[in-house]
Amino acid sequence: MRIALAAIALAGAGSALAQDSEQLPPDLAKAPEGRVPGAGCRVPGKPENCITGSRVNGPEIIDTYNIIYRQSGTRIRRNQLTDRCPALRDNDILVIESYGDQICKYDRFRVVNRNSGIPSAYCIWGDFPPYDKVKPAPKS
């Protein structure tokens, strides 16, 4: 099997993300404002083990446990890593090891510091649950 390496530069989007404590239980990761897990539920929609890299935009680093991919204008996929990735910071580069165009649970990646070029230890992907944008309630 051939391992494809993809280096992805990250934009600093973490500051625009905030946890909505009324929509998300405290143990869930941050999600962008105006979004709820799944289709308006209090818990994430059915997590997927893999996402197709060519069908998402990102990644956006939230913190040392969470990364977001934008799937469409209304849906994102939040990945809570299997363990803390201490090197994960805004503006770093992810080098993802994947088979083909899929990024899957338990695949691994490294973080490369943009200034030094030194790679971190490996970090491991978790599930990819969907978060959908909440439609505003009609005004009466």
C-alpha positions in Angstrom: 0.0 0.0 0.0 1.2 3.4 -0.8 1.1 6.1 1.9 0.3 9.6 0.6 1.7 12.5 2.6 -0.2 15.8 2.4 1.2 19.0 4.0 -1.6 21.4 4.7 -1.0 25.0 5.8 -3.3 26.2 8.5 -5.0 29.6 8.9 -5.4 30.9 12.4 -9.1 30.5 12.8 -9.1 29.3 16.4 -10.0 32.7 17.8 -13.2 32.9 15.8 -14.4 29.6 17.4 -16.3 29.5 20.7 -18.1 26.8 22.6 -21.9 27.2 22.9 -22.4 25.8 26.4 -26.2 25.7 26.0 -26.0 23.4 22.9 -23.0 21.3 23.7 -22.4 19.2 26.8 -19.2 20.3 28.5 -17.3 17.2 27.5 -17.7 18.0 23.8 -15.2 20.1 21.9 -15.8 23.7 20.7 -17.9 24.3 17.6 -18.2 27.5 15.7 -21.0 29.9 16.8 -24.4 29.2 15.2 -23.8 25.4 14.9 -25.1 22.5 16.9 -24.1 18.9 16.8 -25.9 16.8 14.2 -29.2 18.2 12.7 -30.1 20.5 15.6 -29.7 17.7 18.3 -27.9 18.1 21.6 -25.6 15.2 20.7 -23.5 14.9 17.5 -25.0 13.3 14.4 -23.7 9.8 13.6 -19.9 10.0 13.6 -18.1 8.7 10.6 -14.8 6.8 10.7 -13.5 8.5 7.5 -13.9 11.7 5.5 -12.8 12.3 1.9 -10.1 14.9 1.8 -11.1 16.4 -1.5 -14.7 17.0 -0.2 -13.7 19.1 2.8 -11.9 22.3 3.6 -9.5 22.6 6.4 -8.2 21.7 8.8 -8.8 24.4 11.4 -7.0 23.8 14.7 -9.3 24.4 17.8 -7.0 23.2 20.6 -4.7 20.3 21.4 -7.6 17.8 21.2 -9.8 19.1 18.4 -9.7 19.9 14.7 -12.5 21.0 12.4 -13.0 20.4 8.7 -15.7 22.3 6.7 -17.7 19.9 4.6 -20.2 22.4 3.2 -21.7 25.8 3.9 -23.9 24.3 6.6 -21.9 21.3 7.9 -18.6 20.9 9.6 -16.8 17.8 10.9 -15.2 18.0 14.3 -12.5 15.5 15.1 -11.6 14.9 18.7 -8.2 13.2 18.6 -7.7 10.0 20.5 -5.3 11.7 22.8 -3.9 15.2 23.4 -1.5 16.4 20.6 0.7 18.9 22.5 2.4 20.3 19.4 -0.9 21.3 17.8 -1.1 25.1 17.5 -2.6 27.6 15.1 -0.4 28.4 12.1 1.4 25.0 12.2 1.4 22.5 9.3 -0.2 19.1 9.4 1.5 16.3 7.6 -1.1 13.6 7.2 -0.4 9.9 6.4 -3.4 8.5 4.6 -4.3 5.8 2.1 -5.7 7.5 -0.9 -8.0 10.5 -0.4 -9.5 9.3 2.9 -8.6 10.6 6.4 -9.7 7.9 8.9 -10.0 7.3 12.6 -6.7 5.9 13.9 -4.7 7.3 11.0 -1.8 9.4 12.1 -0.4 12.8 11.4 2.5 15.0 12.5 2.6 18.7 13.3 5.5 20.6 11.7 6.4 23.9 13.3 6.3 26.6 10.6 9.4 28.4 12.0 11.7 25.5 12.8 10.5 22.9 10.4 10.8 20.3 13.2 8.1 17.6 13.1 6.3 16.5 16.3 5.6 13.0 17.5 2.6 11.3 15.8 -1.0 12.3 16.7 -4.0 10.0 16.0 -7.4 11.0 14.5 -10.7 10.1 16.2 -14.2 10.0 14.9 -15.7 12.7 12.6 -19.2 13.7 13.9 -21.2 16.3 11.9 -22.2 19.7 13.2 -24.9 21.6 11.2 -25.6 25.3 11.1 -28.8 26.3 12.9 -31.4 27.9 10.8 -32.8 31.1 12.3 -36.3 30.8 13.7 -38.9 32.6 11.6 -40.0 35.9 13.0 -43.7 36.2 13.8 
